[in-house]
Amino acid sequence: MRPFVSVTGLRKSYGAHRVLDGIDLTIAQGTVFSLLGPNGAGKTTTVQILSTLIKANAGEIRVAGHDLAKEPDKVRAAIGVTGQFSAVDSFLTGEENLRLMADLLHLGRAKGRTRARELLERFDLTDAARKPAATYSGGMRRRLDLAMTVVGTPRLIFLDEPTTGLDPRSRRTMWQIVRDLVRQDGVTIFLTTQYLEEADELADRIALLSQGRLVAEGSPGELKRMVPGGHVVVRFADPDGYRRAASHLRVTSRDEESLTVQIPGTGVSTLRELLERLDGQAIDVAELSVHTPDLDDVFLALTEESSR
Ligand SMILES: Nc1ncnc2c1ncn2[C@@H]1O[C@H](COP(=O)(O)OP(=O)(O)OP(=O)(O)O)[C@@H](O)[C@H]1O
């Protein structure tokens, strides 16, 4: 697939503080790319540079087929940004906000009205269309904000922490809207989020930023395979079983108080062998659970490694 965004050797410093230290990335058209990183890693700085708000010190950036340094206006015309600084005017209704945006984009009266109605429907805001945005819940406000970005039919949308503070239901509605934008409209999404679960749900590719460098990049599945977090936790029925098992098995950690041990690996053969051994020794198991690594494990392992 054709890259919609390509970045090579991106650097940015504030005085002596090197915030981005040589970033390379490509984002395919019609996909969701998520940039993850601990606080202060440089995510917002990256978004600000790619959305033409601030200038890089070095690097080549192409967005939507345009060189960002040479044709920032063409890049600006292809993108939309939504996030922490909402464009929503609380005194206006949802519909008025959308029509105002359509006016700003010179869509024309009739087209603006149709577009507003269409977006209210699509973003599940029709019932609240005539109410002032001040009365909206957090989730409705976020949806309106994104709808306002979509009025201009951007081909790339920067979504900065789109569901921070939302309840699980509103979060799911937002996720579905984002998926539809990608699937139905072919929009490319650049997502920053502090929820690893969100990146796991939405992103085709994830890049992990730590101290100004990308320390890992891949699909959620590929990233999970990079860390050996998978293990089985076994809780024994009695202290005798616990002690015998702990001395017979290759355990990575044990806890005498809760009578549990951790055994590395989650494969079927590992499990079969484990159960056969316990059975052979007549050791009673009270509970067994399989823990496959999630993005939290990856995030912690890789960002810790890079800060060492
Ligand atoms: N205008 C500025 N002047 C000086 N330093 C800055 C400026 N903007 C950002 N920084 C510094 O750059 C670093 C990266 O900041 P940035 O906001 O990009 O991080 P982030 O990954 O978005 O963090 P968070 O998750 O907390 O939003 C931080 O150490 C920050 O203090």
The ligand as a Gaussian input file, in Angstrom:
#p B3LYP/6-31G(d) Opt

LIG

0 1
 N        7.586000      24.593000      23.854000
 C        8.426000      23.827000      24.561000
 N        9.527000      24.328000      25.119000
 C       10.379000      23.562000      25.820000
 N       10.224000      22.227000      26.032000
 C        9.148000      21.659000      25.485000
 C        8.187000      22.411000      24.734000
 N        7.210000      21.545000      24.309000
 C        7.552000      20.348000      24.800000
 N        8.697000      20.388000      25.497000
 C        9.376000      19.246000      26.154000
 O        9.496000      18.209000      25.213000
 C        9.313000      16.936000      25.818000
 C        8.253000      16.147000      25.061000
 O        7.001000      16.779000      25.230000
 P        5.661000      16.240000      24.537000
 O        4.567000      17.131000      24.997000
 O        5.877000      16.079000      23.091000
 O        5.543000      14.818000      25.211000
 P        4.313000      13.794000      25.186000
 O        4.897000      12.491000      24.804000
 O        3.229000      14.340000      24.351000
 O        3.899000      13.772000      26.698000
 P        2.424000      13.659000      27.401000
 O        2.049000      12.210000      27.306000
 O        2.744000      14.071000      28.802000
 O        1.515000      14.579000      26.680000
 C        8.965000      17.211000      27.269000
 O       10.116000      17.009000      28.051000
 C        8.544000      18.648000      27.266000
 O        8.843000      19.243000      28.499000

